[in-house]
Amino acid sequence: MARYASLPRLVVCFLWLCAAAAVCRARDLQPVREAQEPLTVKSYGYASFDRNVDAATLGVLKEASINGGALQLTPDTRNDVAYLQHKSGSVLLKQPFTLWRKLPADKIAANATAAGRVRVASFNTTFSMNVVYDGAVPGEGLAFVIAPSLDGPPPGSDGGFLGLTNATLQAAGAGPAANRFVAVEFDTFNQSYDPSANHVGLDIGSVESNVTANLADFNIAIANTFANAVNYTVWIEYAGVGRNITVYMGAQGKPRPATPVLAAPLDLSEHVPDNAYIGFSGSTGATYELNCILDWTLWIETFPEEEEKRWWIALVAVVVSVGVLAAAIAAFFLARMSRARRAVEQRQARLGHTLSHLPGMPREFTYESLRKATNSFHEQLGEGSYGVVYKGTLPAEADDGRAEAMQVAVKKFMRDDARCVEDFVKEVDIINRLRHKNIVPLIGWCYKKGQLLLVYEYMPNGSLDQHLFPRSLAGQLASPLTWASRYAIAKDVASGLHYVHYEYGPMVLHRDIKASNVLLDASFSARVGDFGLARVVDSDRTSYMDAGVAGTHGYIAPEYSMGHRASRQTDVFAFGALVLELVTGRRALLRDASCPLLVDFVWRMHGRGALLGAVDQGLGTAEFDADEATRLLLLGLACSSPNPGDRPTMPEVLQILSKSAPPPEVPPVKPTFIWPPEGGARFSISDIEMMTSGGGSYAGTGDGSSMRATQDTSSYDSFRPPTAPNNSQEYFPALSSGR
């Protein structure tokens, strides 16, 4: 009821703020405000390329193609050398981008320069490329291009023209005025106007670069033979406010270098149309090479589609609407308050009756005793999906057989809706019956006037994620967990899962195994906690059919996302993600658009024969057991198999961890996810994994993003990375410069 008591005042405040906002808009006559407001950032990303999926968004022009998961800008064959010579091709996003816009006259300052009369969008792009050759020397190169149209390379654009232009368009008198493009070229053949056969250049309307840099000075060779192929990653940042472009380049898989290979001033509004296309082009000449783009991500500012309406129209609309809305909202909330009061009273009565009749009910605490124990809920341990966890101390009580004070963790549910109450009752009912050294024990509960509280035994070393992904106040990584602790934690969690799956009477599915739901006691022994999403499965069933999807992104098995049926195998999948986090020190969801899933990263390392390269870099080679690390990584991959039938059971997991059984055999390439499991349509596993990170509660003290609502599986199309974060400066400095 407390949340409804202030609704009339909230309604008044809301309406007042609407009117005030309209008035403020009316008074907004600052001439350059539009130029200072941030634009929306949109993202486009391809972890790899598929002709059947990406043809809808990419224009593949002239001799370019999509093959082998890559954009092949020039033909790929070693059987017909003549076919490789004198070719050009390009691949462009089919969607045009508004790269600059003239400001209205009333938005331009009186003393504005020409540049101040135009706003230019910022963008950042990252892509990986592979250039290989089989002849005596390579030729010619490729380019990242901003093109005026989707027409593709003009005739005669092979050789040194890189698919961008031709001799006629570059003839005297034509130049940039006829060639409305800007490109960053990666040239592998030394033409008369080039500085070398291995350079990067900024091309403005001509392949005779305005600015160049010799890549040999950075120990980079763009083109290599097939036997010595090297993949490179390129970062290009364009600042629309500062009117400059910066290019970085380094070996794929390495962090972005601190020093750019090229930096230059560039005002796109002077050289490309306001609406242009973005992509790649490449060419070969008498010498030839294979020009491939392996992955690509683009973040770009976008202008609003239409001008905002005049301030006075908004003001009139708000004033007229206020009167109509006020009466309707007030009547609605008055009626709802009355219904809500009755519903809360009925729910409280039902909950009290249910709790008092649960078998083996733990101790019931008074609200006042828990308030005193937690010093009025002062010291917060973590925040979960339905509440906050506080540290407390229960005094010694002779009547309770406790001679000494006892530290506890008190989980305070912050909501009192029907779903929250349901999860509260289920968590009490399930965890109260579990008795195992690797399960967080429940001590008691409290329910008074809509306030729900659970009391757990306190785990002095907090949750596992606090040790796997720690950060000090200075922002530096703290000392990592020892290898012995990590291996022991994997065994402890497996033991707890085996207990709820096979040893406890009816089968219990946890449905939210993750690092933040694993608690560590004083000796760093692990205990599984937070059974708020757990479900008891009847003895005649092997799975639980859900209306939606429960769990945390990154730990959710693909068949559960598609079919909403939880099973032992879905818990094993989450355990596999946890094991990979333990070994690698990385989260299940990576902040890497080219490889967003930790399991995919580890599988790539396995496929390259460099599995131990995935081990946490914070552990020195002498600080971990290579055989144990290999065992855990293979186990994590096996548990993370896209297909449930290929995953080990928890009894098999315990045998592998105790070393009484060999590590599982894992294929070097990640299997294809098959839906339904018995046969049917095939999807890539990365197509259906969701791209946001998860959290938890006590036990589990993460960020609280466990899923409890129905998921719309229709959105599981081909992977596109999420929109750049609001505070994008740390990752995309060009997008926030000058704001």
Protein Blocks (a to p, Z undefined) as FASTA:
>chain_A
ZZmmmmmmmmmmmmmmmmmmmmmmmmmmcfklmmmpccdddddddfbdcfklmmmmpcce
hjbcceehiacfbdcdfkbmmlmgopadddddfbdcdfbdcddfklccfklcfklmpccd
ddddddddddddfbfbgcfbdcddddfbfnbpaehighjlnomacfklmpghilmmlmcc
ddddddfbdcfkbcbfcdcdddehiabdfbdcdfklnopafbacfklgccddddddddfk
lopaddddddehiacdfbdfbdcdddfklmpcfbdcddddddddfbccddddfbdcdddd
dddfbdcddfklmmmmmmmmmmmmmmmmmmmmmmmmmmmmmmmmmmmmmmmmmmmmpghi
acdddfklmmmmnooolbcfbdcfkbccddddddddfklopabdcdddddddfbfcfklm
mmmmmmmmmmmmpccfkbccdfbdcdeehiacddddddfklpfklmmmgcdfkopacddd
dfklmmmmmmmmmmmmmmmmmmgmcdcdfklacfklcccdfkopacdehjllgccddfkb
cbdcdfbdgdjehiacfklmmnopacfklmmmmmmmmmmmmmnopafbdcbfklmbfklm
mmmmmmnopmmmmpcfklcfklpcfklmmmmmmmmmmmmpmblklpccfklmmmmmnopa
ccddddfbdcdddddfkbpcdddfklmpccbdcddddehjdeopacfbdcdfklmccddd
ddddfblmlmmmmlmgoZZ
